[in-house]
Amino acid sequence: MAIESTPDEERSAPSGSAHVRPRIDASIDAGFPEPTAGMVLHRVLAMSARTFLLNDMGDELVDADRRCGTVDALSLQMGTRPLWAQSAVESLAGTERRQGQTERIHQSRVALRRIRSNLRTYRLALDPAWGTSLRAELAWYGNRLGESRDLHIMRDIVTGKGPDAVGPEQVIRLEAEVTARMAAALSDIAAERGKPRRFQLTEQMMVLWDGPEFKAKAQRPATEVLPPMLRRAWNDLRGAARTARKVSSAANLHKLRIRLKDLRYGCETVALVEGGPARRTARAAEQLQSKLGDLHDAYFSIAWFESLAEQRPDLSEPIGDLIVVQHEAARTIRKGWKRDLKKIEHRWRQWQG
C-alpha cells in the first residue's frame, strides 16, 4: 500500500528542519487491506506530538476562553485524523490537555519519551539524519522538564513521608526550600518556551503530525516490517538484563529501565496491528519499568537530600532522617525485580518464540 502525496497536502518545511512528507492519501481510509508500517508509525508519532503540544502550553493560559481558543486553534491547524488513525488502544488514548500543572508536565515528558523511543526502535523506516537530530532535541527538552518533575517528587516525599519522620516545623522549612526551587525551575521552563530552540521543536512536532520522511520499506505491511525491527530493542534489553543480574547497581538497573521503556513503547506500537501478545508483553515491561522508576526516584532523592544538606547545614538533621526513610524505601522496591524480568521474558517467548 503506497504512501501518496497530493499538491493540496504539500507544506513547506521550516528553516533548518527536514523536508515534510505530505499526509497519507485519505483514499485509503475506506477498506484498506492492511495498514502499512508508515501508517502505524505516523499514527503513534502524531498522537504523541499532539499530546505534547497541548500539554506543554504553560499556565500563561489562565483565562478559560483564551485557553480553549488556543487548544481549538491547535486542533484546527492539525486537522482531523484520517480514519485509519482514529482507533486507539488504551495506552495511547487521552491526548487532551490535562488540568493540573504537574500532570501536564508528566504528560509532556511521556509524549517526548514515546516519540524518542519509537524513532530509535523503528529508525530503519525513517530518514536517519532527521530522526537522530530530533531525538537529540527531544532529550534536551525532556531533561529541562525533568528538573521540575524531580522537584515534584521531592515535594511529595517531604509532604508525604516527612510528617512521620521529622517534626512539623522541619517539614514546613523543607517544603519551603523545595517550593522555592520548583518556582525557579518552572520560571526557567516558561522562559525556554519563548526561545527559538523550543519553537523549532514545535515545528518538528508538526512534521510528525503531517508525516515524517519515511523510507520505501515503510510502505510495506506493518506486520511484516515492524516486529523484526523490535528485535533490536529486545536484544538491547537482554544485554542490560544480563549486566543487571550480575551487578544490580543503581546505574545498571537504571539502564535496564531505559531498555524496558524502548521495549514497552515498541510493543505498544506493534500491538496496534498484532493485538494481544504484543500488548501483554508491553504491560509486563511497563510493570517492571514502573518499579525501577520508583527505585530510581528513591536513589535520586537520597543524592538530592545529601546535596541539600551540604548547602543547608541548618536542615541537616531532618534531611538525615528522610535519607534513612528513602534508603529503606529503596530496599523494599528492589525486591522481586528479577521475578518481574522473568515474566517479561516469558511473554516475549510466548509471542516471538
KESE-730964 format. One line per 5 residues: number of its first residue (from 1); for each residue x, y, z of C-alpha. Coordinates in steps of 0.25 Angstrom, whole numbers, plus 5000, padded with zeros to 4 digits. Each point is the difference from the previous one (the first is absolute). Last residue first. Example, Ala and Ser with C-alpha at 12.3 -4.5 7.8 and 13.67 -1.06 7.14 Angstrom:
// residues 2
2	5055:4996:5029 | 4994:4986:5002
This chain:
// residues 353
353	5037:4929:5081 | 4995:5014:4996 | 4987:5000:5008 | 5002:4990:5011 | 5015:5002:5001
348	4997:5015:5002 | 4990:4998:5011 | 5009:4990:5007 | 5012:5010:4999 | 4991:5011:5006
343	4996:4991:5011 | 5014:4996:5003 | 5003:5015:5002 | 4989:5001:5010 | 5007:4989:5008
338	5013:5007:4999 | 4994:5013:5006 | 4994:4993:5012 | 5005:5008:5011 | 5007:5013:4995
333	4988:5009:5005 | 5002:4996:5015 | 5015:5003:5000 | 4997:5013:4993 | 4990:5004:5010
328	5009:4997:5012 | 5011:5009:4994 | 4989:5011:4998 | 4996:4999:5014 | 5015:5002:5005
323	5001:5011:4990 | 4988:5007:5007 | 5006:4999:5014 | 5013:5006:4994 | 4992:5012:4994
318	4994:5002:5013 | 5013:5002:5007 | 5008:5007:4988 | 4990:5011:5000 | 5009:5011:5006
313	5011:4995:4991 | 4993:5005:4988 | 5009:4999:4988 | 5007:4987:5004 | 4987:4994:5005
308	4994:5004:4986 | 5010:4991:4993 | 4997:4988:5009 | 4985:5002:4998 | 5002:5000:4985
303	5008:4988:5000 | 4990:4993:5009 | 4988:5005:4991 | 5007:4994:4988 | 5001:4986:5006
298	4986:5000:5004 | 4995:5006:4986 | 5009:4989:4993 | 4993:4989:5009 | 4986:5006:4996
293	5004:4999:4985 | 5005:4986:5002 | 4986:4996:5005 | 4994:5008:4989 | 5009:4993:4989
288	4997:4987:5006 | 4985:5001:4998 | 5001:5007:4987 | 5008:4989:4994 | 4989:4990:5004
283	4990:5009:4994 | 5008:5001:4987 | 5001:4985:4999 | 4985:4999:5002 | 4997:5010:4990
278	5009:4993:4990 | 4993:4987:5002 | 4986:5006:5000 | 5000:5008:4987 | 5009:4999:4988
273	4996:5012:4992 | 4999:5011:5011 | 5008:4991:5009 | 5013:5003:4992 | 5000:5014:5005
268	4997:4996:5015 | 5012:4990:4998 | 5009:5011:4996 | 4996:5008:5011 | 5002:4989:5010
263	5013:4995:4994 | 5006:5014:5000 | 4995:5003:5014 | 5006:4987:5005 | 5014:5004:4994
258	5000:5013:5008 | 4996:4992:5013 | 5012:4990:4997 | 5009:5012:5000 | 4994:5005:5013
253	5003:4986:5006 | 5014:5000:4996 | 5002:5014:5006 | 4994:4997:5013 | 5008:4987:5001
248	4995:4986:4998 | 5013:4994:4995 | 4999:4987:4993 | 4985:5000:4998 | 5001:5015:4996
243	5010:4997:4989 | 4992:4988:4995 | 4987:5009:5000 | 5007:5011:4992 | 5004:4990:4989
238	4986:4994:5000 | 4994:5014:4998 | 5009:5003:4989 | 4996:4987:4993 | 4986:5003:5002
233	5001:5014:4995 | 5007:4995:4987 | 4989:4989:4999 | 4990:5012:4998 | 5005:5002:4986
228	4996:4986:4996 | 4986:5003:5006 | 4998:5013:4992 | 5002:4996:4985 | 4991:4988:4997
223	4988:5003:5010 | 5001:5014:4995 | 4998:4997:4986 | 5009:5006:4990 | 5000:5015:4997
218	5010:5003:5011 | 5010:4992:4992 | 5001:5012:4991 | 5006:5009:5011 | 4992:5009:5007
213	5002:5015:5002 | 4990:5004:5011 | 4985:5002:4998 | 4991:5012:5002 | 5000:4998:5015
208	5014:4997:5002 | 5004:5012:4991 | 4991:5008:5010 | 5008:4995:5011 | 5013:5004:4993
203	4994:5014:4999 | 4998:5000:5015 | 5014:4996:5003 | 5004:5012:4991 | 4993:5009:5010
198	5007:4994:5012 | 5013:5003:4993 | 4996:5014:4997 | 4996:5004:5014 | 4987:5003:5006
193	4998:4986:5006 | 5013:5002:5007 | 4995:5011:5008 | 4989:4992:5005 | 5009:4988:5003
188	5009:5010:5008 | 4989:5005:5008 | 4995:4986:5003 | 5014:4997:5006 | 5001:5012:5008
183	4986:4997:5006 | 5004:4986:5003 | 5013:5005:5007 | 4991:5009:5009 | 4990:4988:5003
178	5012:4991:5004 | 5005:5009:5010 | 4986:5004:5005 | 4997:4985:5002 | 5013:4998:5008
173	4996:5011:5009 | 4986:4995:5002 | 5004:4986:5002 | 5010:5005:5011 | 4989:5007:5007
168	4991:4988:5000 | 5011:4991:5006 | 5007:4989:4992 | 4998:4985:4996 | 4984:4998:4999
163	4997:5015:4996 | 5011:4999:4989 | 4995:4988:4993 | 4989:5007:4991 | 5004:5014:5001
158	5015:4999:4999 | 4999:4988:4990 | 4989:5007:4991 | 5009:5012:5000 | 5012:4992:4995
153	4992:4994:4989 | 4995:5013:4996 | 5014:5005:5000 | 5004:4988:4990 | 4989:5004:4991
148	5004:5014:4999 | 5015:4996:4996 | 4994:4990:4991 | 4993:5011:4991 | 5014:5004:4996
143	5005:4986:4998 | 4988:4997:4991 | 5004:5013:4992 | 5014:4995:4997 | 4996:4985:4998
138	4989:5004:4990 | 5011:5009:4993 | 5010:4988:4999 | 4989:4991:4995 | 4996:5010:4989
133	5015:5000:4995 | 5000:4985:4999 | 4987:4999:4993 | 5003:5011:4990 | 5014:4993:4996
128	4994:4986:5000 | 4988:5003:4991 | 4990:4990:5005 | 4996:4985:4999 | 5014:4996:5005
123	4998:5009:5012 | 4989:4991:5005 | 5005:4998:5014 | 5007:5013:5001 | 4989:5009:4995
118	4990:4992:5008 | 5008:5003:5013 | 5001:5014:4997 | 4986:5002:4997 | 4995:4992:5012
113	5010:5008:5009 | 4995:5013:4995 | 4986:4996:5003 | 5003:4995:5014 | 5007:5013:5003
108	4988:5009:4995 | 4991:4991:5008 | 5008:5002:5013 | 5001:5015:4998 | 4985:5000:4998
103	4998:4992:5012 | 5008:5009:5009 | 4993:5012:4994 | 4986:4995:5003 | 4989:5000:4990
98	5005:4991:4989 | 4999:5003:4985 | 4994:4989:4992 | 5008:4989:4993 | 4993:4990:5008
93	5002:4987:4993 | 5013:4993:4997 | 5000:4990:5012 | 4985:4997:4998 | 5001:4996:4985
88	4996:5009:4990 | 4991:5000:4988 | 5000:5014:4992 | 5013:4997:4992 | 4994:4992:4989
83	4989:5011:4999 | 5010:5011:4997 | 5002:5009:5012 | 4992:5014:4999 | 5008:5012:4998
78	5013:5004:5007 | 4998:5015:4998 | 4986:4998:5005 | 5004:4993:5012 | 5011:5011:5003
73	4989:5010:4999 | 4991:4993:5009 | 5010:4999:5010 | 5003:5015:4999 | 4986:5003:5001
68	4997:4991:5012 | 5012:5007:5007 | 4995:5014:4996 | 4986:4997:5005 | 5005:4994:5013
63	5009:5011:5003 | 5013:4995:5007 | 5007:4997:4987 | 5013:5005:5006 | 5000:4987:5008
58	5008:4993:4989 | 4998:4994:4987 | 5007:4987:5000 | 4988:4992:5002 | 4993:5002:4986
53	5013:5000:4993 | 5005:4987:5006 | 4987:4992:4999 | 4999:5005:4985 | 5014:4995:4997
48	4997:4986:5007 | 4988:4998:4992 | 5008:5004:4987 | 5011:4990:5004 | 4991:4988:5002
43	4991:5003:4988 | 5012:5002:4991 | 5007:4987:5005 | 4988:4992:4996 | 4997:5006:4987
38	5015:4999:4996 | 5001:4986:5004 | 4988:4997:4990 | 4986:4997:5004 | 4993:4988:4994
33	4989:4998:4990 | 4995:5014:4999 | 4985:5001:5001 | 4997:5015:5000 | 5011:5009:5005
28	5010:4997:4989 | 4995:5012:4992 | 5004:5009:5011 | 5014:5000:4994 | 5011:5000:5011
23	5004:5014:5004 | 5011:5007:4993 | 5015:4997:5003 | 5006:5012:5006 | 5014:5004:4996
18	5009:4999:5013 | 5002:5013:5008 | 5010:5011:4999 | 4989:5010:4995 | 4986:4994:5002
13	4996:4991:4989 | 4990:5005:4990 | 4987:4992:5000 | 4994:4992:4989 | 4986:4994:5003
8	4993:5007:4988 | 5010:4995:4990 | 4997:4985:5003 | 5010:4990:5006 | 4999:4985:5001
3	5004:4990:5010 | 4999:4987:4992 | 4993:4987:5005
